[in-house]
Amino acid sequence: MELAKKNSLLVPTRKKKLRKDILYENIAGWLFLSLNLIGYIVFKLIPIILSLIFSFCDWNLVSGLKGIKFIGLKNYIDLWTDSVFIKSLVNTIVYAAVTVPCSVFLALILAVVLNDKIFCKSLVRLGFYLPNIASMVAISVVWSILYMPTFGPINMFLTSIGIENPPGWLSSSQWALISIIIMSVWQAVGYNAVILLAGLQSVPGTLYESAEIDGAGPIRKFFQITIPMLSPTLFFVTVISIIGSFQVFTQVNVMTQGGPGTSTSVLVYYIYKAAFTYNKIGYANAIGWVLFVLVFIFTALQWKFSNKDSHVN
């Protein structure tokens, strides 16, 4: 009887101690997360909210905070009558539409080659990956020298093989965007290839052995085994390539400054010009939100078609 009474007194004490331990664990967990959470709120969430608010305002940076005037949708309406914005939007879409498929396709071919037995495989992988870890400013400067119309190595080589009128590259409004696309594809292929190579190495070798027994050739194995098994990795690479292509800035800023004319002006570069050259902070934020919607739409479409293909398979 006394033992039962003693146990009945201990149960509330244990429950109270358990609740206190859980409380301390929760407090410790929130304390560990607090720095990251505060950093996210201060450096990401608040700027995003302010950017959305400023996109509905007219604000010249020189006038200070007192110069902020709410103008509603005027910035968004003015965008579609701005020839520079339209040109920048078209250039951005063209850049993404060419760069992403080319870089992913070439990276896939490169990953398949590197996955096979080749001489000095690790060294070759490192060589292709190096452009991704190099400074984009340095890469842009080097390619600007390569693209020099008169004394550039590329045009000197083209002239040596009999091409009398080689392209003007960065000095030509017809070739400037193509020049930046070529350089960007070269820079992105190595990174994409390394990711795809990791995906290829997770494909079971027994699948290829079974296919060979059934008489499948390299092309059939590529399309019926490699591509389906690599689809999640391909989706990831495609999405990050799309997002990165819409954020192109450094190449344009270093190599052409949006020129000749507006032939290489892209959305991120125009955001920079609108904000820090023309001091139109509200207008620049409106362009930024159009860019966000554009990236969201392309990513959502890619996600939808990827899921549809996976259901079909």
C-alpha positions as CSV (number, residue, x, y, z in Angstrom):
1,M,0.0,0.0,0.0
2,E,2.8,2.4,0.9
3,L,4.7,1.4,-2.2
4,A,1.7,2.2,-4.4
5,K,1.3,5.5,-2.7
6,K,5.0,6.3,-3.2
7,N,4.8,5.5,-7.0
8,S,1.7,7.6,-7.4
9,L,3.7,10.6,-6.0
10,L,6.6,9.9,-8.3
11,V,4.5,9.8,-11.5
12,P,3.7,13.6,-11.6
13,T,7.3,14.4,-10.7
14,R,8.6,12.4,-13.6
15,K,6.0,13.9,-16.0
16,K,7.0,17.4,-14.8
17,K,10.7,16.6,-15.3
18,L,10.0,15.2,-18.8
19,R,8.1,18.3,-19.8
20,K,11.0,20.4,-18.5
21,D,13.5,18.4,-20.5
22,I,11.4,18.7,-23.7
23,L,11.1,22.5,-23.1
24,Y,14.9,22.8,-22.7
25,E,15.5,20.8,-25.8
26,N,13.1,23.0,-27.8
27,I,14.7,26.2,-26.5
28,A,18.2,24.8,-27.4
29,G,17.0,23.9,-30.9
30,W,15.5,27.4,-31.5
31,L,18.7,29.0,-30.2
32,F,20.8,27.0,-32.6
33,L,18.4,28.0,-35.5
34,S,18.0,31.6,-34.4
35,L,21.2,32.9,-36.1
36,N,20.3,31.4,-39.4
37,L,16.7,32.5,-39.0
38,I,17.6,36.0,-38.1
39,G,20.1,36.1,-41.0
40,Y,17.4,34.9,-43.4
41,I,14.8,37.5,-42.1
42,V,17.2,40.4,-42.2
43,F,19.1,39.7,-45.4
44,K,16.5,37.9,-47.5
45,L,12.9,38.1,-46.3
46,I,12.8,41.8,-45.5
47,P,14.7,42.9,-48.7
48,I,12.2,40.7,-50.7
49,I,9.2,42.4,-49.1
50,L,10.8,45.9,-49.5
51,S,11.6,45.1,-53.1
52,L,7.9,44.3,-53.8
53,I,6.8,47.5,-52.1
54,F,9.4,49.7,-53.9
55,S,8.2,48.2,-57.3
56,F,5.0,50.1,-56.8
57,C,6.8,53.3,-56.0
58,D,8.7,56.1,-57.8
59,W,12.0,56.6,-56.0
60,N,15.1,58.4,-57.1
61,L,18.0,57.2,-55.0
62,V,19.5,60.7,-54.7
63,S,16.3,62.1,-53.1
64,G,16.6,59.8,-50.1
65,L,13.7,58.0,-48.3
66,K,11.6,61.2,-48.4
67,G,11.4,61.0,-52.2
68,I,9.5,57.7,-52.2
69,K,6.1,58.1,-53.9
70,F,3.5,55.4,-54.4
71,I,2.4,55.2,-58.0
72,G,0.7,51.8,-58.2
73,L,1.2,49.8,-61.3
74,K,2.8,52.6,-63.3
75,N,6.3,51.0,-63.3
76,Y,4.9,47.7,-64.6
77,I,2.8,49.4,-67.3
78,D,5.8,51.6,-68.4
79,L,7.9,48.4,-68.8
80,W,6.0,47.3,-71.8
81,T,6.5,50.6,-73.6
82,D,10.2,50.6,-72.8
83,S,12.2,49.5,-75.9
84,V,15.3,48.7,-73.9
85,F,13.4,46.5,-71.5
86,I,11.7,44.6,-74.4
87,K,15.1,44.1,-76.0
88,S,16.6,43.0,-72.7
89,L,13.7,40.5,-72.2
90,V,14.1,39.1,-75.7
91,N,17.9,38.8,-75.3
92,T,17.5,37.1,-72.0
93,I,15.1,34.5,-73.4
94,V,17.3,33.9,-76.4
95,Y,20.3,33.5,-74.2
96,A,18.6,31.0,-72.0
97,A,16.9,29.1,-74.9
98,V,20.3,28.6,-76.6
99,T,22.7,28.3,-73.6
100,V,20.7,25.8,-71.5
101,P,20.1,23.1,-74.2
102,C,23.6,23.4,-75.6
103,S,25.4,23.3,-72.2
104,V,23.2,20.3,-70.9
105,F,23.6,18.3,-74.2
106,L,27.4,18.8,-74.4
107,A,27.7,18.1,-70.7
108,L,25.8,14.8,-71.1
109,I,28.0,13.7,-74.0
110,L,31.1,14.7,-72.0
111,A,29.9,12.9,-68.9
112,V,29.3,9.7,-70.9
113,V,32.8,9.9,-72.4
114,L,34.4,10.6,-69.0
115,N,32.5,7.8,-67.5
116,D,34.2,5.4,-69.8
117,K,37.8,4.2,-69.5
118,I,40.0,7.1,-70.7
119,F,43.6,8.0,-70.0
120,C,44.1,10.3,-67.0
121,K,40.4,10.4,-66.2
122,S,40.7,12.5,-63.0
123,L,43.0,15.0,-64.6
124,V,40.7,15.4,-67.6
125,R,37.7,15.9,-65.3
126,L,39.6,18.6,-63.4
127,G,40.5,20.3,-66.6
128,F,36.9,20.6,-67.7
129,Y,35.7,21.7,-64.2
130,L,38.3,24.4,-63.8
131,P,36.3,27.1,-65.7
132,N,33.5,26.8,-63.2
133,I,35.8,27.7,-60.2
134,A,37.7,30.4,-62.0
135,S,36.5,34.0,-61.6
136,M,33.9,35.0,-64.2
137,V,35.5,38.4,-64.4
138,A,38.9,36.9,-65.3
139,I,37.2,34.5,-67.8
140,S,35.3,37.4,-69.4
141,V,38.5,39.4,-69.8
142,V,40.4,36.5,-71.4
143,W,37.6,35.8,-73.8
144,S,37.4,39.5,-74.7
145,I,41.0,39.3,-75.8
146,L,40.3,36.1,-77.8
147,Y,37.4,37.9,-79.5
148,M,39.4,41.0,-80.6
149,P,38.4,41.5,-84.2
150,T,41.9,42.3,-85.6
151,F,44.6,40.8,-83.3
152,G,42.4,38.3,-81.5
153,P,43.6,34.7,-81.6
154,I,40.3,33.4,-82.9
155,N,40.1,35.8,-85.9
156,M,43.8,35.3,-86.6
157,F,43.2,31.5,-86.8
158,L,40.1,32.0,-89.0
159,T,42.1,34.3,-91.3
160,S,45.0,31.7,-91.5
161,I,42.6,29.0,-92.8
162,G,41.3,31.2,-95.6
163,I,38.3,33.1,-94.1
164,E,38.7,36.6,-95.4
165,N,36.0,38.4,-93.4
166,P,35.8,36.8,-89.9
167,P,33.1,37.9,-87.5
168,G,33.4,41.1,-85.5
169,W,32.4,39.2,-82.4
170,L,31.9,41.6,-79.5
171,S,32.1,44.7,-81.8
172,S,29.3,43.4,-84.0
173,S,25.6,43.8,-83.0
174,Q,24.9,40.5,-84.9
175,W,27.6,38.5,-83.2
176,A,28.0,40.0,-79.7
177,L,25.2,38.0,-78.0
178,I,26.4,34.8,-79.9
179,S,29.9,35.5,-78.5
180,I,28.7,35.7,-75.0
181,I,26.6,32.5,-75.4
182,I,29.6,30.6,-76.7
183,M,31.7,31.6,-73.7
184,S,28.9,30.8,-71.3
185,V,28.4,27.4,-72.7
186,W,32.1,26.7,-72.5
187,Q,32.1,27.8,-68.9
188,A,29.0,25.8,-67.8
189,V,29.7,22.5,-69.5
190,G,32.3,21.3,-67.0
191,Y,30.1,21.9,-64.0
192,N,27.1,20.2,-65.6
193,A,29.2,17.3,-66.7
194,V,30.5,16.6,-63.2
195,I,27.0,16.5,-61.8
196,L,25.8,14.2,-64.6
197,L,28.9,12.0,-64.2
198,A,27.9,11.5,-60.6
199,G,24.4,10.4,-61.8
200,L,25.9,8.1,-64.4
201,Q,28.1,6.3,-61.8
202,S,25.0,5.5,-59.8
203,V,23.4,3.6,-62.7
204,P,23.8,-0.2,-62.1
205,G,26.2,-1.8,-64.5
206,T,24.0,-4.9,-64.6
207,L,21.5,-3.0,-66.7
208,Y,24.1,-2.5,-69.4
209,E,25.2,-6.1,-69.2
210,S,21.7,-7.3,-69.6
211,A,21.2,-5.0,-72.6
212,E,24.4,-6.3,-74.2
213,I,23.2,-9.8,-73.8
214,D,19.9,-8.8,-75.6
215,G,22.0,-7.4,-78.4
216,A,21.5,-3.7,-77.7
217,G,24.1,-1.3,-79.2
218,P,25.6,1.8,-77.7
219,I,22.9,4.1,-79.1
220,R,20.0,1.9,-77.9
221,K,21.6,1.6,-74.4
222,F,22.1,5.4,-74.3
223,F,18.4,6.2,-75.0
224,Q,16.8,3.3,-73.2
225,I,19.0,3.0,-70.1
226,T,21.2,6.1,-69.6
227,I,18.6,8.8,-70.3
228,P,15.8,7.3,-68.2
229,M,18.0,6.5,-65.3
230,L,19.6,9.9,-65.5
231,S,16.3,11.8,-65.7
232,P,16.3,13.2,-62.1
233,T,19.9,14.4,-62.5
234,L,19.1,15.9,-65.9
235,F,16.1,17.7,-64.4
236,F,18.2,19.2,-61.6
237,V,20.9,20.3,-64.1
238,T,18.3,21.8,-66.4
239,V,16.6,23.8,-63.6
240,I,19.8,25.3,-62.2
241,S,21.0,26.1,-65.7
242,I,17.7,27.9,-66.5
243,I,17.9,29.9,-63.3
244,G,21.6,30.7,-63.9
245,S,21.0,31.7,-67.5
246,F,18.3,34.2,-66.5
247,Q,20.7,35.8,-64.0
248,V,23.5,36.4,-66.5
249,F,25.3,39.7,-65.6
250,T,29.1,39.5,-65.2
251,Q,29.8,38.5,-68.8
252,V,27.7,41.3,-70.2
253,N,29.0,43.9,-67.8
254,V,32.7,43.1,-68.4
255,M,32.6,42.2,-72.1
256,T,30.0,44.5,-73.8
257,Q,28.2,46.7,-71.2
258,G,25.0,45.8,-73.0
259,G,26.3,46.9,-76.4
260,P,26.8,47.4,-79.3
261,G,23.6,49.4,-78.8
262,T,21.3,47.2,-76.8
263,S,22.3,44.0,-78.7
264,T,23.5,42.2,-75.5
265,S,21.5,44.0,-72.9
266,V,19.8,41.4,-70.5
267,L,17.4,41.9,-67.7
268,V,19.8,41.7,-64.8
269,Y,22.1,44.2,-66.5
270,Y,19.2,46.5,-67.2
271,I,18.2,46.2,-63.5
272,Y,21.7,47.3,-62.5
273,K,21.6,50.2,-65.0
274,A,18.1,51.4,-64.0
275,A,19.0,51.3,-60.3
276,F,22.6,52.7,-60.2
277,T,22.9,54.6,-63.4
278,Y,19.5,56.1,-63.8
279,N,18.6,56.0,-60.1
280,K,15.2,54.6,-60.7
281,I,15.0,52.2,-57.8
282,G,11.2,51.5,-58.1
283,Y,11.5,50.8,-61.8
284,A,14.5,48.5,-61.2
285,N,12.5,46.5,-58.6
286,A,9.6,46.2,-61.1
287,I,12.0,44.6,-63.6
288,G,13.4,42.3,-60.9
289,W,9.9,41.0,-60.1
290,V,9.2,40.5,-63.8
291,L,12.4,38.4,-63.9
292,F,11.3,36.5,-60.9
293,V,7.9,35.6,-62.5
294,L,9.7,34.6,-65.7
295,V,12.1,32.2,-63.9
296,F,9.2,30.8,-61.9
297,I,7.2,30.1,-65.0
298,F,10.0,28.4,-66.8
299,T,10.9,26.3,-63.8
300,A,7.3,25.3,-63.2
301,L,6.9,24.3,-66.8
302,Q,10.1,22.2,-66.6
303,W,8.8,20.6,-63.4
304,K,5.4,19.8,-65.0
305,F,6.9,18.2,-68.1
306,S,9.4,16.3,-66.1
307,N,6.7,14.8,-63.9
308,K,4.6,14.0,-66.9
309,D,7.5,12.1,-68.5
310,S,8.2,10.2,-65.3
311,H,4.5,9.1,-65.1
312,V,4.6,8.0,-68.8
313,N,7.8,6.0,-68.1
